[in-house]
């Protein structure tokens, strides 16, 4: 099956993810500094709004907005720079990533909430922690839950801003949102949805297909 051309737009956020070559667990804690450094440079270099980020040992998840409709340029830079800096630091050669990144266009409604829940619950699904708030792997969770500074610029999205009238209330509600219990069937539905080109209601899916899959 031929690959779809990248959808370049600035109306909706993307959920993006990239896995290491062979799904090898090489993105350990020392690598976080490399990745953070690349994201710092990316937010300075491009017109991009990184809203949520989560790093695991063999992949990462990110929710971002591209005001200049340039996701291909942004993601090429991010993954290329991470690989170059990783290989240089380790003194190795070869491919770090197993393939090109996957991107899903996400509707700005309850489906965006589900996307954010999914991003921060990676560790829970992997059996590494009981709740998302207990996961110590690098992410933007602490920024949203406790106001902890993140080196790169994080753009608060509507998912977060609609959680409360002030920062304190939003922080409390955010922790409750990502720690909420969800059964395996619901989680699998989100996972399958984020594997597609579009994630949202049936109406949203049809509108996006009509617009971009002609």
C-alpha positions as a printed Julia matrix, in Angstrom:
214×3 Matrix{Float64}:
   0.0    0.0    0.0
   1.46   3.4   -0.97
   2.2    5.85   1.83
  -0.02   8.88   2.13
   1.52  12.26   1.52
   2.03  14.3    4.67
  -0.93  16.48   5.59
   0.29  20.05   6.01
  -2.15  22.3    7.87
  -2.39  24.68  10.82
  -5.95  24.25  12.07
  -5.66  21.1   14.18
  -2.93  19.65  16.4
  -0.98  16.52  15.51
  -0.15  13.52  17.62
   3.25  12.3   16.44
   5.35   9.33  17.46
   8.62   7.76  16.36
  10.14   4.4   17.33
  13.75   3.31  17.42
  15.13   0.89  14.85
  14.04  -2.61  15.81
  12.19  -1.14  18.82
  15.45  -1.42  20.77
  15.44   0.18  24.23
  18.19   2.74  23.69
  16.52   6.0   24.74
  17.74   5.85  28.31
  18.05   8.71  30.77
  21.4   10.08  29.43
  19.72  10.49  26.04
  17.05  12.79  27.48
  19.47  15.74  27.51
  20.13  15.25  23.81
  16.43  15.17  23.02
  15.65  18.17  25.22
  18.43  20.1   23.5
  16.99  19.31  20.09
  13.51  20.4   21.18
  14.95  23.65  22.55
  16.58  24.32  19.18
  13.44  23.3   17.27
  11.21  25.73  19.16
  13.69  28.52  18.43
  14.22  27.58  14.81
  10.62  26.86  13.73
   7.13  28.22  14.2
   6.0   25.24  16.27
   3.96  24.85  19.45
   4.96  21.76  21.43
   2.03  21.08  23.75
   2.77  17.67  25.27
   5.8   15.38  25.15
   6.51  11.93  26.57
   9.68   9.88  26.22
   9.82   6.12  26.62
  12.81   3.8   26.17
  12.23   3.04  22.49
   9.82   5.74  21.27
   8.33   9.09  22.06
   4.94  10.77  21.77
   4.28  14.43  21.14
   1.23  16.63  20.61
   2.05  19.77  18.67
   0.56  22.54  16.57
   2.14  23.96  13.42
   0.97  27.55  12.75
   3.04  27.65   9.55
   1.81  24.27   8.24
   5.33  22.86   8.24
   5.22  19.59  10.18
   7.41  17.75   7.67
  10.22  20.27   8.03
   9.91  20.3   11.83
   9.86  16.54  12.27
  12.72  15.96   9.82
  14.83  18.39  11.82
  13.91  16.9   15.22
  14.5   13.25  14.32
  17.56  13.95  12.19
  19.21  16.02  14.92
  18.42  13.53  17.67
  19.97  10.73  15.61
  23.07  12.75  14.71
  23.72  13.9   18.26
  22.99  10.45  19.71
  25.39   8.72  17.3
  28.1   11.32  17.92
  27.83  11.02  21.7
  27.82   7.21  21.58
  30.46   6.95  18.88
  28.24   4.75  16.73
  26.83   4.84  13.22
  23.62   3.65  11.62
  19.94   4.38  11.89
  18.49   5.34  15.25
  14.88   5.45  14.05
  13.07   2.48  12.56
  11.22   4.55  10.0
   9.56   7.86   9.4
   7.41   9.36  12.13
   3.69   8.7   12.34
   1.35  11.7   12.5
  -2.35  11.84  13.3
  -4.54  14.91  12.99
  -6.55  15.29  16.23
  -9.82  17.14  16.64
  -9.92  19.89  19.31
 -12.61  18.28  21.47
 -12.89  15.29  23.8
 -10.62  13.37  21.42
  -7.79  15.78  22.22
  -8.37  14.95  25.9
  -8.08  11.23  25.11
  -4.9   11.84  23.14
  -3.3   13.64  26.1
  -4.43  10.88  28.48
  -2.86   8.29  26.18
   0.45  10.15  25.92
   1.03  10.28  29.67
  -0.2    6.75  30.35
   2.53   5.06  28.31
   4.33   3.9   31.44
   1.13   2.51  32.93
   0.38   0.48  29.81
   3.95  -0.85  29.84
   3.54  -1.98  33.46
   6.24   0.41  34.69
   4.05   2.31  37.15
   0.54   2.2   38.58
  -0.47   5.74  37.67
   0.73   8.3   35.15
   1.59  10.73  37.97
   4.12   8.18  39.32
   6.08   7.89  36.07
   9.52   9.48  36.42
  10.5    9.25  32.74
  11.0   12.55  31.03
   7.82  14.3   29.89
   5.97  17.59  30.16
   3.78  16.11  32.91
   5.5   18.01  35.72
   5.06  21.27  33.79
   1.3   20.82  33.7
   0.84  19.14  37.07
   3.19  21.2   39.22
   4.41  24.13  37.15
   7.93  22.7   36.89
  10.12  24.49  34.35
  10.88  22.72  31.09
  13.92  23.77  29.07
  12.05  24.1   25.78
   8.99  26.29  25.31
   5.76  24.45  26.09
   2.52  25.86  24.69
  -0.45  25.18  26.95
  -3.25  23.72  24.85
  -7.03  23.96  25.15
  -7.12  20.58  26.89
  -5.28  22.14  29.82
  -6.66  25.69  29.72
 -10.25  24.45  29.97
  -9.58  22.41  33.12
 -10.01  25.29  35.56
 -10.23  29.02  36.22
  -6.66  29.38  37.48
  -3.33  27.56  37.41
  -3.81  25.74  40.69
  -7.19  24.34  39.71
  -5.89  23.33  36.28
  -2.93  21.51  37.84
  -5.19  19.53  40.16
  -7.65  18.67  37.41
  -4.84  17.7   35.04
  -3.49  15.1   37.48
  -6.99  13.74  37.99
  -7.52  13.57  34.23
  -4.39  11.58  33.41
  -4.77   9.36  36.49
  -8.39   8.48  35.83
  -9.07   4.75  35.54
  -9.8    3.54  32.04
 -10.46  -0.05  31.02
  -8.39  -1.92  28.44
 -11.07  -1.67  25.78
 -11.2    2.13  26.01
  -7.41   2.42  25.92
  -7.19   0.1   22.92
  -9.79   2.22  21.11
  -7.63   5.32  21.66
  -4.52   3.47  20.54
  -6.17   2.28  17.35
  -7.56   5.75  16.69
  -4.13   7.36  16.99
  -2.73   4.9   14.45
  -4.9    6.44  11.74
  -4.46   9.69   9.83
  -7.33  11.37  11.68
  -8.68  11.01  15.21
 -12.06  12.45  16.17
 -15.79  12.04  15.78
 -17.32  10.33  12.75
 -18.21  13.74  11.31
 -14.66  15.02  11.81
 -13.22  11.91  10.17
 -15.44  12.28   7.13
 -14.63  15.98   6.75
 -10.91  15.35   6.97
 -11.05  12.48   4.48
 -13.0   14.64   2.03
 -10.51  17.46   2.43
  -7.2   15.6    2.37
  -7.75  12.19   0.77
  -9.1   13.16  -2.63
